[in-house]
Amino acid sequence: MIHLAVTGATGRMGKAIINSILGTRGASLCGALERDDSPFLGKDAAEAVGGEKTGIKITDSLDKAFRKADCIIDFSTTESSLRVLEYAVEHDKALVIGTTGFSHHQRDFIRDLCHKARVVMAPNMSIGVNLLLKLVHMTASVLGSDYDIEIVEAHHRHKKDAPSGTAIRIAEVAAAAVDRDLEKVAVYERKGIVGERKAGEIGIQSVRAGDIVGDHTVIFGGVGERIELTHKASSRETFAMGAVKAAMWVVDRPNGMYDMQDVLGLKG
């Protein structure tokens, strides 16, 4: 039995992850963390997300939430994720990070610590999205510089960061496939008289509306044709199931930084 703890236990993703843990054979919920002003503190974690009581109480203490965990699943804020990572390193816990919006400095900090811990970090835990990443790399490699690359992502009105971490990862994969530096060729907004599209640009555009769970489309536009690769998530359950799968996978791995391509065997 693999014991899993969850941060942001009563948030949208936290609820989905707890329910996924409760429904996964070989997994056991052993801890649930929430912020110190949460009205759910002291309540049963499973009951708070609509399940039957398990005796696992929601707490704001990292030690109480994570003490018995083999792996921590973290979908929270960037600052909270860094604290959880430091705890994981200090107490030899595996960690799955699904939080997005990290700065370059924060990402470097995470990479520096990952040689001391087993960490799966991915902006999107969906199996479908990670297959999309593989297809984007293959497509961009074949088409090369003859096709323009544009990425359009859409999420719910409450999402705080833009572009989405998934869109940025798609852009990174596409840029690597055509040997471009994303920081030099990324275009995040077009407005006014911007002139003709420059060769080599990779456009990344964001939509925020309603309750969209997450849509990502990659457009490869050529002369006389275009290829579109699209993934649409209709439920957070797909992300939660992927996160639990990653947690179960990483527990027995050597220290290092992994992503969902490793978990799913899609690299190479």
Buried (B, 14 or more C-beta within 10 A) or exposed (E): EBBBBBBBBBBBBBBBBBBBBBEBEEBBBBBBBBBEEBEBBEBBBBBBBEBEEBEBBBBBEBEBBBBEBBBBBBBBBBEBBBBBBBBBBEBEBBBBBBBBBBEEEBEEBBEEBBEBBBBBBBBBBBBEBBBBBBBBBEBBEEBEEEBBBBBBBBBEEEBEBBBBBBBBBBBBBBBBBBEBEBEEBBBBEEEEEEEEEEEBBBBBBBEBEEEBBBBBBBBBBEEEEEBEBEBEBEEBBBBBBBBBBBBBBBBEBEBBBBBBBBBBEBEE
